[in-house]
């Protein structure tokens, strides 16, 4: 790969509101990648889709007490750096969610689209 070619990382977020301590890492890694001019996306599947429900991320605190931030803080950082958020349709169904329940800036994709993105990415990392 030449220096001029865009590098890309796809993060797969499987943890949701049930494990908030495991949910923040993909957001700050994707934000760091985007800051390094690496194309980054996060695919929310399984329980990960629950993090996208409006109002949820504001309530989930990463590191409690002094110096803690809401998960929404990390999500906003990633989106401000143009990290793309993708959600799995069956995962929405699993949690009785529809697109209108989710935060802005999320694109719903199916398995075939995700597989294509994974094949095109330089690296796929799963959490």
N, C-alpha and C positions, 0 to 999 in steps of 0.2 A: 504494500500500500504506500502510495506516495504521500508526501507531506500535504499536498493540496487536497487530498481526499478527506471528506468528513468522516470522522470516527463516530461510532454509535454504541450506546449501551442501553439494553432493555432490562429494567428491573421488574421482577414479578413479586407483587405484594400479596401474600396469602394470609397474613395475620390481620385481625380486625379489632373491634372494640373489646373482644374477649381477652386480648393480650396487648394492652397499650404499650407496655415496655418494649415490645418487639416491633412496634408499628412505625416509629420515627426514622429508623435508619435508612430505608430506601429514599425518603424525601431529602435528607441532607446529603446522601451520596449522589443522588441525581442532580441536586443543586450544585454540588461541587463539580460534577462532570460538566454541566452546562456552563459554569464559570470558566472552565478550561476549554471552551469551544468544542465540546463533545456533545453530539446530539443525544439527548436522553429522554426516555419515556418510562412510565410506570404502568404496568398492567395489573389491575386489581381483579383477583379471582378468589374463589372460595370465600373465606371470611373477610378478605381485604375489601370487598365491596362495601362493607358496613361503615368503613371510614369515610366514605364519600357522601353519606347522608347529611343533608343540611343540619347544622347545629351540633353535630356529634363531635367534630374535631375541636370545637371551641371548649368542650367540656373535658376532653382527655388531656391531662397534664403529663408532660414528659419531665421527669425529675420534679418531685414534689418539694415544696418549701422554697427557700430563698434561691433565686436563680432559675426556677422552673419556668417552662414555657408551655403553652397549649400546643397540641399537635397542629392546630390551624396555622400557627406561626411558621412551622417548618413547611407546611403545604404551600402557604403563600410565597415563601422564599423560592420554592421550586417553580411555581407557576410564573413568578416574576422573571425568572431566568429562562422561561420558555420550555420548561420540562412539560412534556405531553402526558396527560392522564387518560388511560383507556380502561374501560370496564367490560367485564365478561357478562354477556346476557344471561346465561344460566345461573351465574352467581347472584345477579339481581333477583331472579326468580326464587332462588334458594332462600333469600332473606325478605321476600315479599316487598321488594323495592321496584320502583319504576324510575325512568330517567328524570321525571319532574321532582322526585324526592332528593336528587343529588345536587351538589354544589355546581356552580358554573364551570365551564371549561373541561368537561369530561366527555369523551367520545366513546360510544358503545361499539364494540367490535366482536365478531364471532371468532370461533376457533381457527378457521382457515386464515383470516386476516392476521391473527396473532402469530400463527405458525409462519406466515410469510415475513412478518416483522422480525421474528426470532431468527429466521434464516438469513435475513439481511443485516442483522446487527452484528457488530464485531464481537460482542460479549453479551451473554444473558446471565443475570444473577438473580437467584431466587431467595426470598425471605419468607 
